């Protein structure tokens, strides 16, 4: 991902909802319980970890049992220390006390709780980037680091890339929050975008990445960052072994499915913002001016643009909002047509009380056309008919806005075909329109229209328009 281009806007839950989610995550809940369990006899090692002798008691305090109980208790303790829920008093003696941030979990604001949760996430992400060391212990019980092929920075970068792609998929408007198959997610960071059929070497890299991600997502789930359906254990069994039950080889979910939770979406956005990315969220513009709203939503998907605009309008009286939107929609710069389109879409959400604002701009060369459209759609009376020049100007402005918003889409292609079909002598008249985008729009129409004769007329008209503009 480039840190210079904005990411898709995301729709976040309220901070109060997210804070409740954070407090209920298994890992934060365990960390808080251990922070309250710790007392004068609790001891930590030089790294702040709970000493081995006290792990069984910590696991018992958490109600944990089984082979992973001590490891889970140790992880919860590390989170408690890193998140400020526990403070080491004397490093030499290994004594601890409750940290200042422990009280925030019950008496702090939602932002305070989420700050503690974000600290917990960073701890887990750091742990997730560390490889499994169990197979590297020598006969003396020491870890043989010389046998470890590990690039800490590279491993962290790999996980960040995967989570970044998962964020993009989660933020998508078509299927927001839908689970992503693990093979597709792994391939998104391994397979080059210009590669047709992946080579066997690349497919092996994807398979290895899936196994790493399976372990990492299992670690990220208890902190509430992801919802994860792990890889089916039967897939990792020896080929000679008979499966315990019939399996469906076409079921992609057997290879793992993952999605960011609402809490994970919030956390990932916070990390992206800290890293310098432009990562908008719906509601960011609610307290900004109309100019910021129209420019900010220019490249938003339709659903997000409407949600952002609705929040903006909720804070304003309809008539004043309409006047502010119309004033911000003026301009002859390259972004002005799309601003006017967003203005028109925003005005469709205000009630009839905004009518005076629209009547005030009926004679405005840039706004008179859209004002007439709004008034007619709202059943207003005594709406003056537009001049032919205004109709053509509004047509150019609308197509220019659609080009900026959607590029050469099928919807725009249909619009272009309809304009050429419905208006006889369209190209003979439209090239004279005094609009900065006239030549560009006509060139686009020549490119998009399927009829070669009509396309040629459009290109000739574009040439005339550019000559008239002196370009």
C-alpha positions in Angstrom: 0.0 0.0 0.0 1.2 3.5 -0.8 1.1 6.0 2.1 0.3 8.8 -0.3 -3.1 7.6 -1.5 -6.1 7.5 0.8 -7.5 4.1 1.8 -11.2 3.3 1.5 -13.4 4.9 4.3 -14.4 2.5 7.0 -17.5 2.4 9.1 -16.5 2.1 12.8 -18.6 1.2 15.8 -18.9 3.8 18.4 -16.0 4.1 20.9 -18.3 3.0 23.7 -19.3 -0.2 21.8 -15.6 -0.8 20.9 -14.5 -0.3 24.5 -17.1 -2.9 25.7 -15.8 -5.3 23.1 -12.2 -4.7 24.2 -13.0 -5.4 27.9 -14.7 -8.6 27.0 -11.8 -10.0 24.9 -10.2 -13.1 26.6 -6.7 -11.7 26.6 -7.5 -8.3 28.1 -9.9 -9.8 30.6 -7.2 -12.3 31.7 -4.6 -9.5 31.9 -6.8 -7.4 34.1 -7.6 -10.4 36.4 -3.9 -11.2 36.8 -3.2 -7.5 37.6 -5.7 -7.7 40.4 -4.5 -11.1 41.5 -0.8 -10.0 41.8 0.3 -9.2 45.4 3.4 -8.7 47.6 4.6 -12.3 47.0 4.3 -12.1 43.2 7.7 -12.2 41.5 8.9 -11.5 37.9 12.1 -12.2 36.1 14.5 -9.7 34.6 12.3 -9.3 31.5 9.2 -8.6 33.6 7.7 -12.1 32.9 6.1 -14.0 35.7 8.6 -16.5 37.2 7.9 -20.2 36.2 7.1 -21.2 39.8 4.1 -18.9 39.9 2.6 -19.7 36.5 0.5 -22.6 37.8 -1.0 -20.3 40.4 -1.7 -17.7 37.8 -3.3 -20.2 35.5 -5.5 -21.4 38.4 -6.5 -17.8 39.1 -7.6 -17.5 35.5 -9.5 -20.9 35.6 -7.2 -22.3 32.9 -6.2 -25.9 32.6 -4.6 -28.2 30.1 -1.3 -28.2 28.3 -1.5 -24.6 27.3 -2.6 -23.2 30.7 0.9 -21.9 31.7 1.6 -20.4 28.3 -1.7 -18.6 28.2 -1.2 -17.3 31.7 2.3 -16.1 30.8 1.0 -14.3 27.7 -1.8 -12.6 29.8 0.9 -11.5 32.3 3.1 -10.0 29.5 0.1 -8.1 28.2 -0.7 -6.8 31.7 2.9 -5.5 32.1 3.1 -4.0 28.6 -0.3 -2.3 28.8 0.5 -0.7 32.2 -1.9 -2.8 34.2 1.0 -4.1 36.3 4.2 -2.1 37.2 7.5 -3.6 38.2 8.5 -1.9 41.5 12.0 -3.4 42.1 13.7 -5.1 39.1 16.3 -6.7 41.4 13.8 -8.1 43.8 11.2 -8.8 41.0 8.3 -7.2 43.0 5.3 -5.7 41.3 2.3 -3.5 42.1 -0.9 -2.6 40.3 -0.2 -0.2 37.4 -1.8 3.2 37.0 -3.7 2.1 33.9 -5.5 -0.7 35.7 -8.1 1.7 37.1 -8.8 3.0 33.6 -10.5 -0.3 32.7 -13.3 0.5 35.2 -13.2 4.3 35.6 -11.6 5.5 32.4 -13.3 6.8 29.2 -13.8 4.6 26.2 -10.7 6.1 24.7 -8.7 5.1 27.8 -9.9 1.6 27.5 -9.1 1.4 23.8 -5.6 2.8 24.5 -5.0 -0.1 26.9 -6.4 -2.6 24.3 -4.1 -1.1 21.6 -1.1 -1.7 23.8 -2.2 -5.3 24.2 -2.5 -5.7 20.5 1.1 -4.5 20.0 2.3 -7.1 22.4 0.5 -9.8 20.6 1.6 -8.6 17.2 5.2 -8.6 18.4 4.8 -12.2 19.8 3.1 -13.3 16.5 6.2 -12.3 14.6 8.5 -14.5 16.6 8.9 -18.0 15.2 8.2 -21.2 17.1 11.3 -22.0 19.1 10.3 -25.5 20.4 12.2 -27.3 17.7 15.4 -25.3 18.3 16.1 -26.4 21.9 19.4 -28.3 22.2 20.3 -31.1 24.6 21.2 -28.7 27.4 17.8 -27.0 27.2 19.1 -23.8 25.4 17.7 -22.3 22.3 20.1 -22.8 19.3 19.7 -19.4 17.6 22.3 -20.3 15.0 19.8 -22.7 13.5 17.1 -20.1 13.3 16.6 -18.4 9.9 14.6 -15.4 11.2 14.4 -11.8 10.0 12.5 -9.9 12.7 11.9 -6.8 10.5 10.9 -8.9 7.5 8.6 -11.1 9.6 6.9 -8.0 11.0 6.6 -6.4 7.6 5.0 -9.6 6.2 2.4 -9.6 8.9 1.7 -5.9 8.5 1.3 -6.4 4.7 -1.2 -9.2 5.3 -3.2 -7.2 7.8 -3.1 -4.2 5.5 -4.6 -6.3 2.7 -7.2 -7.7 5.1 -8.1 -4.1 6.0 -8.6 -3.2 2.4 -10.9 -6.2 1.9 -12.8 -5.5 5.1 -13.3 -1.9 4.1 -14.8 -2.8 0.7 -18.3 -1.7 0.2 -19.5 -4.8 -1.6 -18.9 -7.3 1.2 -17.9 -5.4 4.3 -16.6 -7.7 7.0 -17.0 -10.9 4.9 -14.5 -13.6 5.9 -11.5 -14.0 3.5 -10.1 -17.4 2.6 -6.6 -17.8 4.0 -5.1 -19.0 0.6 -6.3 -15.8 -1.1 -5.0 -13.6 1.7 -1.6 -15.3 1.6 -1.4 -15.1 -2.2 -2.2 -11.4 -2.1 1.2 -10.7 -0.5 3.2 -13.5 -2.2 2.0 -13.7 -5.8 3.2 -10.8 -8.0 0.3 -8.8 -9.5 1.6 -9.3 -13.0 2.0 -13.0 -12.7 -0.4 -15.1 -14.8 -0.1 -18.7 -13.6 1.8 -19.0 -10.3 4.9 -21.2 -10.5 5.4 -24.2 -8.3 7.9 -22.2 -6.2 5.4 -19.4 -5.7 2.7 -21.9 -4.7 5.0 -23.4 -2.2 5.7 -20.0 -0.7 1.9 -19.4 -0.5 1.5 -22.7 1.3 4.3 -21.9 3.8 2.8 -18.4 4.3 -0.6 -20.0 5.1 0.9 -22.1 7.8 2.6 -19.1 9.4 -0.6 -17.1 9.2 -2.6 -20.0 10.7 -0.4 -19.7 13.8 -0.4 -15.9 13.8 -4.2 -15.6 13.5 -4.7 -18.1 16.3 -2.7 -15.7 18.5 -4.6 -12.6 17.3 -8.0 -14.0 18.0 -8.0 -13.9 21.8 -7.2 -10.2 21.8 -10.3 -9.6 19.6 -8.4 -8.5 16.5 -9.7 -11.1 14.1 -12.3 -13.8 13.9 -10.6 -16.9 12.6 -11.6 -20.3 11.4 -8.4 -22.3 11.5 -7.0 -24.6 8.9 -8.6 -28.0 9.0 -6.1 -30.3 10.9 -6.9 -33.1 8.4 -5.1 -31.1 5.7 -1.9 -31.2 7.7 -2.0 -34.9 8.3 0.3 -37.3 6.5 -0.8 -38.2 3.0 -0.7 -41.9 4.0 -3.2 -41.5 6.8 -6.8 -42.1 6.2 -9.0 -39.1 7.2 -11.2 -39.6 10.2 -14.3 -38.6 8.2 -15.1 -37.8 4.6 -13.9 -34.4 3.5 -15.1 -32.0 0.8 -12.0 -31.0 -1.2 -14.0 -28.1 -2.8 -14.8 -26.5 0.6 -12.4 -23.5 0.7 -13.2 -22.8 4.3 -11.2 -25.9 5.3 -8.1 -23.9 4.4 -8.9 -21.2 6.9 -11.1 -18.1 6.9 -10.4 -14.8 8.6 -11.9 -11.4 9.0 -11.1 -8.3 11.0 -13.6 -7.8 13.8 -15.1 -4.3 14.4 -12.5 -3.9 17.1 -9.8 -5.1 14.8 -10.9 -2.7 12.1 -10.6 0.1 14.6 -7.2 -1.1 15.7 -5.8 -1.6 12.2 -6.9 1.9 11.2 -5.2 3.4 14.3 -2.0 1.6 13.3 -2.3 2.8 9.7 -2.8 6.4 10.9 0.2 6.2 13.1 2.3 4.9 10.2 1.3 7.9 8.1 -1.4 6.5 5.9 -4.6 8.5 5.1 -7.2 6.1 6.5 -10.6 7.9 6.6 -13.6 6.8 8.6 -17.2 7.7 8.1 -18.0 10.6 10.4 -14.6 12.2 10.2 -16.1 15.1 8.2 -19.2 15.7 10.3 -17.8 18.7 12.0 -16.0 20.2 8.9 -17.3 22.7 6.4 -19.2 21.8 3.3 -16.0 22.3 1.2 -14.3 19.6 3.2 -17.3 17.3 2.9 -17.6 17.6 -0.9 -13.9 17.3 -1.5 -13.5 14.5 1.1 -16.3 12.3 -0.2 -15.3 12.9 -3.9 -13.7 9.4 -4.2 -15.8 7.7 -1.5 -17.9 4.7 -2.7 -21.6 5.7 -2.9 -22.7 4.1 0.3 -19.9 5.6 2.4 -20.5 9.0 0.7 -24.2 8.9 1.7 -23.4 7.8 5.2 -20.9 10.6 5.7 -23.2 13.2 4.2 -26.1 12.0 6.5 -24.0 12.5 9.6 -22.9 16.0 8.3 -26.5 17.0 7.7 -27.7 15.8 11.1 -25.7 18.5 12.8 -27.1 21.3 10.7 -30.4 23.1 9.9 -31.6 22.1 6.4 -31.7 25.6 4.8 -28.3 26.7 6.2 -26.8 23.4 5.1 -28.2 23.7 1.6 -26.7 27.2 1.3 -23.3 26.1 2.5 -23.3 23.1 0.1 -24.2 25.3 -2.9 -21.5 27.8 -2.1 -18.9 25.0 -1.8 -20.0 23.5 -5.1 -19.0 26.5 -7.2 -15.7 26.6 -9.1 -14.0 26.0 -12.4 -11.2 23.8 -11.2 -10.8 20.2 -12.3 -12.5 18.9 -9.2 -15.6 21.2 -9.4 -17.9 18.9 -11.5 -17.5 16.1 -9.0 -18.1 18.5 -6.1 -21.4 19.6 -7.8 -22.4 16.0 -8.2 -21.7 15.3 -4.5 -23.6 18.5 -3.7 -26.6 17.3 -5.8 -26.5 14.0 -4.0 -26.3 15.7 -0.6 -29.2 18.0 -1.4 -31.3 15.0 -2.3 -31.2 14.2 1.4 -32.6 17.5 2.7 -36.2 18.3 2.9 -38.5 20.9 1.3 -37.4 23.6 3.8 -34.2 24.0 1.8 -36.2 25.3 -1.2 -35.3 29.0 -0.7 -31.6 28.2 -1.0 -32.2 26.5 -4.4 -34.3 29.4 -5.7 -31.5 31.8 -4.8 -29.2 30.2 -7.4 -31.6 29.7 -10.3 -29.7 32.3 -12.3 -26.3 31.0 -11.4 -24.5 29.7 -14.4 -22.9 26.8 -12.5 -25.7 25.9 -10.1 -28.9 26.9 -11.9 -29.2 23.6 -13.7 -28.9 21.4 -10.6 -31.2 23.8 -8.7 -33.9 23.3 -11.3 -33.5 19.5 -11.1 -33.9 19.6 -7.3 -36.9 21.9 -7.4 -38.7 19.8 -10.1 -38.0 16.5 -8.1 -39.5 18.1 -5.0 -42.7 19.2 -6.8 -41.9 23.0 -6.6 -44.1 25.3 -8.7 -43.1 28.2 -10.9 -39.7 26.7 -11.8 -38.4 28.5 -14.9 -37.4 26.3 -17.8 -33.6 26.1 -18.4 -32.1 27.6 -21.5 -30.6 25.4 -24.1 -27.1 26.7 -23.1 -27.8 25.7 -19.5 -29.0 22.2 -20.5 -25.8 21.6 -22.5 -23.6 23.1 -19.7 -25.2 20.8 -17.1 -24.8 17.8 -19.5 -21.0 18.5 -19.8 -20.7 19.0 -16.1 -22.5 15.8 -15.3 -20.5 13.7 -17.6 -17.3 15.3 -16.3 -18.3 14.4 -12.8 -19.1 10.8 -13.8 -15.7 10.5 -15.5 -14.0 11.7 -12.3 -16.0 9.4 -10.1 -16.1 6.2 -12.1 -13.8 6.5 -15.1 -14.9 4.6 -18.2 -17.7 2.6 -16.5 -20.6 0.8 -18.1 -23.0 3.3 -16.6 -21.1 6.2 -18.2 -21.0 4.3 -21.5 -24.8 4.0 -21.3 -25.2 7.7 -20.5 -23.0 8.7 -23.4 -25.1 6.5 -25.8 -28.3 8.0 -24.5 -27.2 11.6 -24.9 -26.1 11.1 -28.5 -29.3 9.2 -29.3 -31.8 11.6 -27.7 -30.4 14.9 -28.9 -30.3 15.5 -32.6 -27.4 17.6 -33.6 -25.9 17.2 -30.2 -22.2 17.4 -31.2 -22.8 20.3 -33.6 -24.0 22.4 -30.6 -22.2 21.0 -27.5 -18.6 21.8 -28.5 -19.5 25.5 -28.1 -20.4 25.1 -24.4 -18.2 27.4 -22.2 -17.1 24.8 -19.7 -13.5 23.9 -18.8 -14.2 20.2 -19.3 -16.0 20.4 -22.7 -13.1 19.1 -24.8 -12.2 16.3 -22.3 -15.8 15.2 -22.1 -16.2 15.0 -25.9 -13.0 13.1 -26.2 -14.3 10.6 -23.7 -17.5 10.3 -25.5 -15.6 9.5 -28.7 -13.7 6.9 -26.8 -16.7 5.3 -25.2 -19.4 5.3 -27.9 -19.6 2.0 -29.7 -20.8 3.4 -32.9 -17.8 4.4 -35.0 -19.6 7.2 -36.9 -20.9 8.8 -33.7 -17.5 8.4 -32.0 -15.9 10.2 -35.0 -18.4 13.0 -34.6 -17.5 13.3 -30.9 -13.8 13.5 -31.6 -14.3 16.2 -34.3 -16.4 18.2 -31.8 -13.7 17.7 -29.2 -11.1 19.1 -31.7 -13.3 22.2 -32.3 -13.8 22.7 -28.5 -10.1 22.5 -27.8 -9.4 25.0 -30.7 -12.0 27.3 -29.3 -10.4 27.1 -25.8 -7.0 27.8 -27.4 -5.6 24.5 -26.4 
